Amino acid sequence: MKTLYLWENGWTPFHYNDLSDLKDEFAARGIMLGYGCELGNGCKLGYGCKLGYGCKLGYGCELGYGCKLGYGCELDNGCKLGYGCELGNGCKLGYGCKLGYGCKLGYGCELGYGCKLGYGCELDNGCKLGYGCELGNGCKLGYGCK
């Protein structure tokens, strides 16, 4: 059993086994699941979350340990990802994002100014790091990273 909090004059917990169990609650709030999801500023996703292709996360979002994002995702400024997160090809991270230990970024990802990567992160070929990015010890950069 998992718990998801939705805003309803305050944060209200909803218990579920599969997200489809909450389809009526989502529909009542105009939330659609699947490709191209958008999450607003300050959102928090827990351990092991999975987001599909083309997702957009607002300013200051936080993702728990082991999260997986599909290709082409965009994370706004100040986002934080827990250790072991995986981002698909072509993802874009905004200014000042922080990635935990052992994160993996797919081919051609772009990191904004001042991003910080934890120990042992891996960036695939062709990734672009913004000015002032900090790489933790043991990080691995793929061929052609700038």
Disulfide bonds with the S-S distance in Angstrom:
Cys37-Cys55 2.50
Cys43-Cys61 2.37
Cys49-Cys67 2.41
